[in-house]
Amino acid sequence: MRSRLLAFIRVRKCTEKRRAMKISVRSVLAVIGTVGLLLAAAGPASAAHQPMPDGWSAANPASGWTRSWGYVDSTLAYSGFSGGARTTSYWGQALCTGGYNCTNYVAYRLQRNGAPDFVRGCATGSNATSWDERARRCGVRVDATAAPGAVLQWDASAYGNSAGHVAYVDAVFGDSILVSQAGCSGGASREVLSLAALRARGLGSGGVEFIHPRDLPNPGGGTPQAPTAPTAGTAFEAASNNSWLNLDPGTITGATDVAAMTVGDTKYIYTIIGGQVYEAASNNGWKNLPTGIAGAEAVAVTNMNGVKYVYTLKNGEAWEAASDNGWRDLPLGSVAGATDIAATSMGGVKFVYTLIGGTVHEAASNNGWRNLSTGGVTGASRVAAMAVDGVKFVYSIVGGVVYEAASDNGWRNASTDQVVGASELAVASVGTTKFVYTLVGGTAYEAASDNAWRNLSTGNVTGAFALAAASTPDGVKLIYSLR
């Protein structure tokens, strides 16, 4: 663990939505080398239930929880965070008005509920946006699974400010969590959050995460959400020349991710089923055949000179397999720590785009797959790419909004403005017109560059959790979804 000297720290405070604090950090506290031992010594979680607001019951878990930001003691008094307790720094840094830092409140709850060493050894002196990174360095589990006693953490880009945000998870019921929180510009609140909405903001893609210094039992004996395997479903095809009627080819089930492309008049669907990549072709009755590519977590495809290329992520590393090489699977060797992948080709060169820490990187086959940051595309939870008229375009989801960046514009990342609330992303082109497809609440929407990115529902593609797109030589647009 790297040691860092303490010098001239300018306090960075967590802010609420409408105001981001300007940040200037000269250096940070040295991280204690023995923190792993301190955390291990914390012991098992106490059987005692956490305090809950008046009027709350396990039978009606949403009762007593309202979103009402304000500088009032009663909002979080149930947890003991009021009066003198509120104006004490548990975070180790100076406080916002009345002690309402989000970091200070969460630090108070963690210290009160048996995980003080996380704050003292890992999070002290840092903005909320870096709590996940610091937790990992200290060996604390960080994932997308909600649990009582966990810290819900947003990166700065996902929360829409410069400091990020943290909230304390009081309880978990079904697809909802009960959180309490404070913020410099908003006082404090307690509210019910939907996990589906958090996924749309980046949960599971690095922008929003749960940190687990010490999980606790659900209060009132309620049953928390159990960790689940990746969603698996059936592949469907919808075409623009058939009113987006969503049809099941009848051969592809149990898939967790999907990609698609056309080569000539033949349409191809690639899916991950149990970590294995399968290929189904329209000229073969959509018979689903294994490629032999194993251990895949995400898939992207492109073609060049009639050769089909499949790119996968395995433990964050990118691999390439080609149809003219028996799908022999080879590592790119330069892409690691990625959470999403996209691919395209242009001028005889293959390009792979990956998300690493929310930033889009580009690797090219004519540059030894050297992996370079685009610089302008940051804070993303999903990525897609295509080449149109000699220009490479990268599309990303940042806080549910779709952005476009182009290689001929220094990868300047510009919002489409119209495409919002998105959780999944796919792209296709017809001539010089670019089309962006997104999932908003499980329904597929289409936005076109020649229509000011006006976002229109396909109507028939609903209940989906994964998305791919392609187009045919005669201009038919295709959407492939898993549901």
Buried (B, 14 or more C-beta within 10 A) or exposed (E): EEEEEEEEBEBBBBBBEEEBBEBEBEEBBEBBEEBBEBBEEBEEBEEEBBBBBEEBEBEEBBBBBEEEBEEEEEBBBBBEBBEEBBEEBBBBBEBBEBBBBBBBBBBBBBBBBBBBBBBBBBBBBBBBBBBBBBBBBBEBBBBBBBBBBBBBBBBBBBBBBBBBBBBBBBBBBEBBBBBBBBBBBBBBBBBBBEBEBBBBBBBBBBBBBBBBBBBBBBBBEBEBBEEEEEEBBBBBBBBBEEEBBBEEBEBBBBBBBBBBBBBEEEBBBBBBBEBBBBBBBBEEEBEBEEBEBBBBBBBBBBBBEEBBBBBBBBEBBBBBBBBEEEBEBEEBBBBBBBBBBBBBBBEEBBBBBBBBBBBBBBBBBEEEBEBEBBBBBBBBBBBBBBBBEEBBBBBBBBBBBBBBBBBEEEBBBEBBEBBBBBBBBBBBBBEEBBBBBBBBBBBBBBBBBEEEBBBEBBBBBBBBBBBBBBBBEEEBBBBBBBB
